[in-house]
Amino acid sequence: MVQGRLNVGVIGCGYWGPNLVRNLHENRLCNRIIACDLVPAKLQKIAVRYPAVELTTDPEELIGRLDVDAVMIATPLSTHFDLALRTLQSGKHVFVEKPFASSSVQALRLIEEADKRKLTLMVGHTFQFSPPVIKIKEILDSGELGRIFYISSTRVNLGLHQKDVSVIWDLAPHDLSMILYWLEEAPTEVLAAGKDFVQKGIPDVAFLFLRFASGAIAHVQVSCLAPSKLRRTTIVGDAKMLVYDDTEHLEQVKIFDKGVHFKDPDTFGEYQLSYRTGDIISPKIESSEPLQAEVADFLGSILHRRKPLSDGEAGLRVVKVLEAAERSLLNSGHLEVLPAAGRS
Ligand SMILES: NC(=O)c1ccc[n+]([C@@H]2O[C@H](COP(=O)([O-])OP(=O)(O)OC[C@H]3O[C@@H](n4cnc5c(N)ncnc54)[C@H](O)[C@@H]3O)[C@@H](O)[C@H]2O)c1
């Protein structure tokens, strides 16, 4: 650390890692960046854009350096646990891209190591830093939608098929991290169906169903085998309804003053059901890059010794749902009952 500014390593400079490097480069709390990838050609691209960034093809060398304060990991899921554990064990703060870890056992182990060493552990739930997602949280917390009946989320497009993880582990962390953040509760029941159409053993289409103790239910559809890109979430409450479309540039969030009133009848003749359709309001939402806020939260949490918004516990809650969904999918849609929230 140099005068309150951190030296930060980035491991994994494939598709996503360069975005972390760019946001570190633009953050005044970052002093030096050390980029690491096993493939020299990936580092060459970083060198062309950011000549001041130090480069290494050896993650061990980076993790062992005494002048590095923190490491951000953007490698494939199968490598997250080993790299994150070794980073923590060498006394450095760590940020791990979603999905946090391959199992809840691994996630718990990382949380314990970070707690023991009083180090910051953050998970890359980028959508929790997205202005429309934060605005929706404010709307839900204000009670404007009333009691939440259900959330339905669709995240589909053509590609990118991952070599090692199913679409559940690759795409669903985005929707699950949003839903758990909005509702502030973890599901008690999870059910999933899906299929491996293109690569045998790696499902590329999945439908998840979640049930919450509050009475709310949720549905998440993820696919990398769809004709067009959809990023759409509907939230239906007993007072109003909301649609969030992340592919829109303007009016990403719309609140519909729509609902239904049902008067419990004493007799059949009193049966009354009335539908209400009122205004559609699109709240003003600041435009800013979620990743910029996410990187700022990681560095700020380290320097001010506070918990990041998407900490290890948030990562663990999502991993538990992913595990349950995968179990269910492999068991022909068996209903998985999750233990009450907590670390067990
Ligand atoms: N938050 C988001 O919105 C978001 C978006 C995309 C990807 N991601 C996540 O980022 C991670 C990386 O995804 P990607 O699409 O960039 O993958 P990728 O395959 O394009 O890149 C991974 C890179 O890591 C390197 N690598 C692998 N093992 C390594 C090791 N042990 N040491 C150093 N380098 C190593 C590879 O050479 C490769 O360049 C995944 O966890 C993914 O889910 C997050």
The ligand as a Gaussian input file, in Angstrom:
#p B3LYP/6-31G(d) Opt

LIG

0 1
 N      -19.435000     -10.348000     -13.472000
 C      -19.740000     -10.544000     -14.724000
 O      -20.656000      -9.928000     -15.273000
 C      -18.957000     -11.560000     -15.512000
 C      -19.014000     -11.557000     -16.920000
 C      -18.263000     -12.512000     -17.602000
 C      -17.506000     -13.441000     -16.909000
 N      -17.489000     -13.408000     -15.557000
 C      -16.725000     -14.414000     -14.797000
 O      -15.334000     -14.171000     -14.966000
 C      -14.630000     -15.407000     -14.917000
 C      -13.792000     -15.545000     -16.188000
 O      -14.671000     -15.610000     -17.285000
 P      -14.157000     -15.266000     -18.776000
 O      -15.380000     -15.270000     -19.620000
 O      -13.278000     -14.060000     -18.773000
 O      -13.284000     -16.568000     -19.106000
 P      -12.122000     -16.723000     -20.178000
 O      -11.948000     -18.163000     -20.414000
 O      -12.364000     -15.806000     -21.352000
 O      -10.842000     -16.140000     -19.434000
 C      -10.225000     -16.796000     -18.362000
 C       -8.727000     -16.506000     -18.419000
 O       -8.117000     -17.064000     -17.259000
 C       -6.859000     -17.604000     -17.644000
 N       -6.473000     -18.600000     -16.646000
 C       -7.034000     -19.812000     -16.423000
 N       -6.456000     -20.409000     -15.342000
 C       -5.523000     -19.542000     -14.890000
 C       -4.609000     -19.566000     -13.805000
 N       -4.537000     -20.612000     -12.981000
 N       -3.779000     -18.513000     -13.624000
 C       -3.831000     -17.452000     -14.466000
 N       -4.683000     -17.357000     -15.515000
 C       -5.515000     -18.397000     -15.717000
 C       -7.081000     -18.181000     -19.046000
 O       -5.857000     -18.277000     -19.762000
 C       -8.020000     -17.130000     -19.639000
 O       -7.327000     -16.119000     -20.342000
 C      -15.693000     -16.513000     -14.745000
 O      -15.817000     -16.818000     -13.385000
 C      -16.955000     -15.839000     -15.266000
 O      -18.131000     -16.373000     -14.717000
 C      -18.174000     -12.497000     -14.849000

